[in-house]
Amino acid sequence: MAEIGRRYNPNGKKPKNTDKKKMDKILNVLIGVVAALILVVAGFIVIGGSHNKDTKSDKVAQQTPQENESEKDNIVEKDSKELEKEKAKQAEEAKKEKADAAEEESDAQAEDDNSSSEQEGTASDEDNNSASDETQDNEESKKDSDHYSHTAKVEESNDPNVKKVVTDSKWKPTKTKQKESSDVHNSSYTKGSLDWNEKIKTIAHTTGLDENDMIIWYVKNGGSPNTSIGIVSSKDKTKNYRVSMEWIPNKGWKPTKLEVLKTHQGAY
């Protein structure tokens, strides 16, 4: 009876274990709810991240073809520009080569023309020089002929330095101031003497040169006391003469021959 009384006591308090069990159940339920919430949140996070990755992948996948197409267009455009530049460069080089070839051909033609012109010019110069010399000789002859009288006689000479030989029957002696008692003339070659001055005057009159425009290269004995030879030229040395003269007693020096020289050198 005593044991039964212990087990059943309707008037007594409930055991404390019952409350503890209730609390455990509540805690377990709460833990389960929290765990469920965590799982739900984790699921959303996982699903959302995967969706974001897929979206990013789709964006990358969408962008990549566009970028590839853009790169291809850029490459094609670049290749096209490079090709155009290369074609333009080749065209420019071909044009330059053609111009160089034309220039070389022109230079060759010009050289040929210059060569022909030089040959023609040389021949023409020779002809002109010959004509010029002939013209100069003719002009000198004309000038000389203007100086000579109509009785003058002009002849050629075998001397290579003599252009021509002139003689004139109308030549007269240069009037002298000298008085002599003999037929042999006392010829003087002292510069400034009376006889010397009369020789120079005779030479100037015969050549047509002015005494102030005359270079006296040489005056010498002509082979005898009564003959003399003088070699003179104009101061510009374009006119050269050799005059032979003889002494006419009590009248003066008379020219006997005038030689027109090419040069005074070697004419002594």
The 8 nearest C-alpha neighbors of each residue, nearest first, counted from 0:
[[1, 3, 2, 4, 5, 6, 7, 8],
 [0, 2, 4, 3, 5, 6, 7, 8],
 [3, 1, 5, 0, 4, 6, 7, 8],
 [4, 2, 0, 6, 5, 1, 7, 8],
 [5, 3, 1, 2, 7, 6, 0, 8],
 [4, 6, 2, 3, 7, 1, 8, 0],
 [5, 7, 3, 4, 8, 2, 1, 9],
 [8, 6, 4, 5, 9, 3, 11, 10],
 [7, 9, 11, 10, 4, 6, 5, 12],
 [10, 8, 11, 7, 12, 13, 6, 4],
 [9, 11, 8, 12, 7, 13, 4, 5],
 [10, 12, 8, 9, 13, 7, 14, 5],
 [13, 11, 14, 10, 9, 8, 15, 7],
 [14, 12, 15, 11, 17, 16, 18, 9],
 [13, 15, 16, 17, 12, 18, 11, 19],
 [14, 16, 17, 18, 13, 19, 12, 20],
 [17, 15, 19, 18, 14, 20, 13, 21],
 [16, 18, 20, 19, 15, 14, 21, 13],
 [19, 17, 21, 20, 16, 15, 22, 14],
 [18, 20, 16, 22, 21, 17, 23, 15],
 [19, 21, 23, 17, 22, 18, 24, 16],
 [20, 22, 24, 18, 23, 19, 25, 17],
 [23, 21, 25, 19, 24, 20, 26, 18],
 [22, 24, 20, 26, 21, 25, 27, 19],
 [23, 25, 27, 21, 22, 26, 28, 20],
 [26, 24, 22, 28, 27, 23, 29, 21],
 [27, 25, 29, 23, 28, 24, 30, 22],
 [26, 28, 24, 30, 25, 29, 23, 31],
 [27, 29, 31, 25, 26, 30, 24, 32],
 [30, 28, 32, 26, 31, 27, 33, 25],
 [31, 29, 27, 33, 28, 32, 26, 34],
 [30, 32, 34, 28, 29, 33, 35, 27],
 [31, 33, 29, 35, 34, 30, 36, 28],
 [32, 34, 36, 30, 35, 31, 29, 37],
 [35, 33, 37, 31, 36, 32, 30, 38],
 [36, 34, 32, 38, 37, 33, 31, 39],
 [35, 37, 39, 33, 38, 34, 40, 32],
 [36, 38, 34, 40, 35, 39, 41, 33],
 [37, 39, 41, 35, 36, 40, 42, 34],
 [38, 40, 36, 42, 37, 41, 35, 43],
 [41, 39, 43, 37, 42, 38, 36, 44],
 [42, 40, 38, 44, 43, 39, 37, 45],
 [43, 41, 39, 45, 40, 44, 46, 38],
 [44, 42, 40, 46, 41, 45, 47, 39],
 [43, 45, 41, 47, 42, 46, 48, 40],
 [44, 46, 42, 48, 43, 47, 41, 49],
 [45, 47, 43, 49, 48, 44, 42, 50],
 [46, 48, 50, 44, 49, 45, 43, 51],
 [49, 47, 51, 45, 50, 46, 44, 52],
 [50, 48, 52, 46, 51, 47, 53, 45],
 [49, 51, 47, 53, 48, 52, 54, 46],
 [50, 52, 54, 48, 53, 49, 55, 47],
 [53, 51, 55, 49, 54, 50, 56, 48],
 [54, 52, 56, 50, 51, 55, 57, 49],
 [53, 55, 51, 57, 56, 52, 50, 58],
 [56, 54, 58, 52, 57, 53, 51, 59],
 [55, 57, 53, 59, 54, 58, 60, 52],
 [56, 58, 60, 54, 55, 59, 61, 53],
 [59, 57, 55, 61, 60, 56, 62, 54],
 [60, 58, 62, 56, 61, 57, 63, 55],
 [59, 61, 57, 63, 58, 62, 56, 64],
 [62, 60, 58, 59, 63, 57, 64, 65],
 [61, 63, 59, 65, 60, 64, 58, 66],
 [62, 64, 66, 60, 65, 61, 59, 67],
 [65, 63, 67, 66, 62, 68, 61, 60],
 [66, 64, 68, 62, 67, 63, 69, 61],
 [65, 67, 69, 63, 68, 64, 70, 62],
 [66, 68, 64, 70, 65, 69, 63, 71],
 [67, 69, 71, 65, 66, 70, 64, 72],
 [70, 68, 66, 72, 71, 67, 73, 65],
 [69, 71, 73, 67, 72, 68, 66, 74],
 [70, 72, 68, 74, 69, 73, 67, 75],
 [73, 71, 69, 75, 70, 74, 76, 68],
 [72, 74, 70, 76, 71, 75, 77, 69],
 [73, 75, 77, 71, 72, 76, 78, 70],
 [76, 74, 78, 72, 77, 73, 79, 71],
 [75, 77, 73, 79, 74, 78, 72, 80],
 [78, 76, 74, 80, 79, 75, 73, 81],
 [77, 79, 81, 75, 76, 80, 74, 82],
 [78, 80, 76, 82, 77, 81, 75, 83],
 [81, 79, 83, 77, 82, 78, 84, 76],
 [80, 82, 84, 78, 83, 79, 85, 77],
 [83, 81, 85, 79, 80, 84, 78, 86],
 [82, 84, 80, 86, 85, 81, 87, 79],
 [85, 83, 81, 87, 82, 86, 88, 80],
 [86, 84, 88, 82, 83, 87, 81, 89],
 [85, 87, 83, 89, 88, 84, 90, 82],
 [86, 88, 84, 90, 85, 89, 83, 91],
 [87, 89, 85, 91, 86, 90, 84, 92],
 [90, 88, 92, 86, 91, 87, 93, 85],
 [89, 91, 87, 93, 88, 92, 86, 94],
 [90, 92, 94, 88, 89, 93, 95, 87],
 [93, 91, 95, 89, 94, 90, 96, 88],
 [94, 92, 90, 96, 95, 91, 89, 97],
 [93, 95, 91, 97, 92, 96, 90, 98],
 [94, 96, 92, 98, 97, 93, 99, 91],
 [97, 95, 99, 93, 98, 94, 92, 100],
 [96, 98, 94, 100, 95, 99, 93, 101],
 [97, 99, 95, 101, 96, 100, 102, 94],
 [100, 98, 102, 96, 101, 97, 95, 103],
 [99, 101, 97, 103, 102, 98, 96, 104],
 [100, 102, 98, 104, 99, 103, 105, 97],
 [103, 101, 105, 99, 104, 100, 98, 106],
 [104, 102, 106, 100, 105, 101, 99, 107],
 [103, 105, 101, 107, 102, 106, 108, 100],
 [104, 106, 102, 108, 103, 107, 109, 101],
 [107, 105, 109, 103, 108, 104, 102, 110],
 [108, 106, 110, 104, 109, 105, 103, 111],
 [107, 109, 105, 111, 106, 110, 112, 104],
 [108, 110, 106, 112, 111, 107, 113, 105],
 [111, 109, 113, 107, 112, 108, 114, 106],
 [110, 112, 114, 108, 109, 113, 115, 107],
 [111, 113, 109, 115, 110, 114, 116, 108],
 [114, 112, 116, 110, 115, 111, 117, 109],
 [115, 113, 117, 111, 116, 112, 110, 118],
 [114, 116, 112, 118, 113, 117, 119, 111],
 [115, 117, 113, 119, 114, 118, 120, 112],
 [118, 116, 120, 114, 119, 115, 121, 113],
 [119, 117, 121, 115, 120, 116, 114, 122],
 [118, 120, 116, 122, 117, 121, 123, 115],
 [119, 121, 117, 123, 118, 122, 116, 124],
 [122, 120, 124, 118, 123, 119, 117, 125],
 [121, 123, 125, 119, 120, 124, 126, 118],
 [122, 124, 120, 126, 121, 125, 119, 127],
 [125, 123, 127, 121, 126, 122, 120, 128],
 [124, 126, 128, 122, 127, 123, 129, 121],
 [125, 127, 123, 129, 124, 128, 130, 122],
 [126, 128, 124, 130, 129, 125, 131, 123],
 [129, 127, 131, 125, 130, 126, 124, 132],
 [128, 130, 126, 132, 127, 131, 125, 133],
 [129, 131, 127, 133, 128, 132, 134, 126],
 [132, 130, 128, 134, 133, 129, 127, 135],
 [133, 131, 135, 129, 134, 130, 128, 136],
 [132, 134, 130, 136, 131, 135, 137, 129],
 [135, 133, 131, 137, 132, 136, 130, 138],
 [136, 134, 138, 132, 137, 133, 131, 139],
 [135, 137, 139, 133, 134, 138, 140, 132],
 [136, 138, 140, 134, 135, 139, 141, 133],
 [139, 137, 141, 135, 140, 136, 134, 142],
 [140, 138, 142, 136, 141, 137, 143, 135],
 [141, 139, 137, 143, 138, 142, 144, 136],
 [140, 142, 144, 138, 139, 143, 137, 145],
 [143, 141, 139, 145, 144, 140, 138, 146],
 [144, 142, 140, 146, 145, 141, 139, 147],
 [143, 145, 141, 147, 146, 142, 140, 148],
 [144, 146, 142, 143, 147, 141, 148, 140],
 [147, 145, 143, 144, 142, 148, 207, 206],
 [148, 146, 144, 145, 151, 143, 149, 150],
 [147, 149, 150, 151, 146, 144, 145, 167],
 [150, 148, 151, 147, 144, 152, 167, 145],
 [149, 151, 148, 167, 152, 168, 169, 147],
 [152, 150, 167, 148, 149, 166, 147, 153],
 [151, 153, 166, 165, 167, 150, 154, 164],
 [154, 152, 165, 164, 151, 163, 166, 155],
 [155, 153, 164, 163, 165, 152, 156, 166],
 [154, 156, 163, 164, 162, 157, 153, 161],
 [157, 155, 158, 163, 161, 164, 154, 162],
 [156, 158, 159, 155, 161, 160, 162, 163],
 [157, 159, 156, 161, 160, 162, 155, 163],
 [160, 158, 161, 157, 156, 162, 261, 260],
 [161, 159, 261, 158, 260, 162, 262, 266],
 [162, 160, 260, 158, 159, 163, 259, 261],
 [161, 163, 259, 260, 261, 160, 155, 156],
 [162, 164, 155, 259, 161, 154, 156, 258],
 [165, 163, 258, 154, 153, 257, 155, 259],
 [166, 164, 153, 257, 152, 256, 258, 154],
 [165, 167, 256, 152, 151, 257, 255, 153],
 [168, 166, 151, 169, 170, 150, 152, 165],
 [167, 169, 170, 150, 166, 151, 171, 152],
 [170, 168, 167, 171, 150, 151, 148, 166],
 [171, 169, 168, 167, 254, 172, 253, 255],
 [170, 172, 253, 169, 173, 254, 168, 252],
 [173, 171, 253, 252, 251, 174, 250, 170],
 [174, 172, 251, 252, 201, 253, 175, 171],
 [173, 175, 251, 250, 172, 176, 252, 197],
 [176, 174, 251, 177, 250, 173, 249, 197],
 [175, 177, 178, 174, 193, 251, 249, 250],
 [176, 178, 175, 179, 249, 194, 193, 251],
 [179, 177, 249, 176, 180, 175, 248, 250],
 [178, 180, 181, 177, 249, 248, 184, 182],
 [179, 181, 178, 182, 183, 249, 248, 184],
 [182, 180, 183, 179, 184, 248, 185, 178],
 [181, 183, 184, 248, 180, 179, 225, 247],
 [184, 182, 181, 185, 225, 224, 248, 179],
 [183, 185, 186, 225, 224, 182, 246, 181],
 [184, 186, 187, 183, 224, 225, 194, 179],
 [187, 185, 184, 224, 194, 188, 225, 195],
 [186, 188, 189, 194, 195, 185, 192, 193],
 [189, 187, 195, 190, 186, 218, 219, 194],
 [190, 188, 187, 192, 191, 195, 194, 193],
 [189, 191, 192, 195, 188, 196, 187, 193],
 [192, 190, 196, 195, 189, 193, 194, 188],
 [191, 193, 195, 194, 190, 189, 196, 187],
 [194, 192, 196, 195, 197, 191, 177, 176],
 [193, 195, 197, 196, 192, 187, 198, 186],
 [196, 194, 192, 198, 197, 193, 188, 190],
 [195, 197, 199, 193, 198, 194, 191, 192],
 [196, 198, 200, 194, 195, 199, 201, 193],
 [199, 197, 195, 201, 196, 200, 202, 194],
 [200, 198, 202, 196, 201, 197, 203, 195],
 [199, 201, 197, 203, 198, 202, 196, 204],
 [200, 202, 198, 204, 199, 203, 173, 205],
 [201, 203, 199, 205, 200, 204, 206, 198],
 [204, 202, 208, 200, 206, 205, 201, 207],
 [203, 205, 201, 207, 202, 206, 200, 208],
 [204, 206, 202, 203, 207, 201, 254, 257],
 [207, 205, 203, 208, 204, 202, 240, 257],
 [206, 208, 204, 205, 203, 146, 209, 202],
 [209, 207, 203, 206, 210, 213, 212, 204],
 [208, 210, 212, 211, 203, 213, 207, 204],
 [209, 211, 213, 212, 203, 208, 200, 199],
 [210, 212, 209, 213, 208, 214, 234, 233],
 [213, 211, 209, 210, 234, 233, 208, 214],
 [212, 214, 233, 210, 234, 211, 232, 209],
 [213, 215, 232, 231, 234, 233, 216, 212],
 [216, 214, 231, 217, 213, 230, 232, 218],
 [217, 215, 231, 230, 214, 218, 232, 263],
 [216, 218, 230, 229, 215, 219, 267, 231],
 [219, 217, 229, 228, 230, 216, 227, 220],
 [220, 218, 228, 227, 221, 229, 217, 188],
 [219, 221, 227, 222, 226, 228, 223, 224],
 [220, 222, 227, 226, 228, 223, 219, 243],
 [223, 221, 220, 226, 224, 227, 225, 219],
 [222, 224, 225, 226, 221, 220, 227, 245],
 [225, 223, 226, 186, 184, 185, 183, 220],
 [224, 226, 246, 223, 245, 184, 183, 227],
 [227, 225, 245, 221, 223, 224, 244, 246],
 [228, 226, 221, 220, 244, 219, 243, 245],
 [229, 227, 243, 221, 219, 242, 218, 220],
 [228, 230, 218, 242, 217, 241, 219, 231],
 [231, 229, 241, 217, 216, 240, 218, 215],
 [230, 232, 215, 216, 214, 240, 239, 229],
 [233, 231, 239, 214, 238, 236, 213, 240],
 [232, 234, 213, 236, 238, 235, 212, 214],
 [235, 233, 236, 212, 213, 214, 232, 237],
 [234, 236, 233, 237, 238, 232, 212, 213],
 [237, 235, 233, 234, 238, 232, 239, 262],
 [236, 238, 235, 233, 239, 232, 234, 262],
 [239, 237, 232, 233, 236, 240, 260, 235],
 [238, 240, 232, 260, 263, 262, 231, 259],
 [241, 239, 259, 260, 231, 258, 230, 232],
 [240, 242, 230, 258, 229, 257, 231, 259],
 [243, 241, 257, 229, 228, 256, 202, 258],
 [242, 244, 228, 256, 255, 254, 227, 257],
 [245, 243, 254, 255, 253, 227, 226, 252],
 [246, 244, 226, 253, 225, 252, 227, 247],
 [245, 247, 252, 225, 251, 226, 248, 253],
 [246, 248, 251, 250, 252, 249, 245, 253],
 [249, 247, 250, 246, 182, 251, 184, 179],
 [248, 250, 251, 178, 247, 179, 177, 175],
 [251, 249, 247, 248, 174, 175, 172, 173],
 [250, 252, 175, 173, 172, 174, 247, 246],
 [253, 251, 246, 172, 173, 245, 247, 244],
 [252, 254, 172, 244, 245, 171, 173, 246],
 [255, 253, 244, 243, 256, 245, 170, 252],
 [254, 256, 244, 243, 253, 166, 245, 257],
 [257, 255, 243, 166, 254, 242, 165, 258],
 [256, 258, 242, 165, 164, 241, 166, 243],
 [259, 257, 164, 241, 240, 163, 260, 165],
 [258, 260, 240, 163, 162, 161, 239, 164],
 [261, 259, 161, 239, 240, 262, 162, 160],
 [260, 262, 160, 161, 162, 239, 259, 263],
 [263, 261, 260, 264, 239, 160, 266, 265],
 [262, 264, 266, 239, 265, 260, 261, 230],
 [265, 263, 262, 266, 267, 261, 160, 216],
 [264, 266, 267, 263, 262, 160, 260, 261],
 [265, 267, 263, 264, 230, 262, 160, 241],
 [266, 265, 217, 230, 264, 263, 216, 229]]
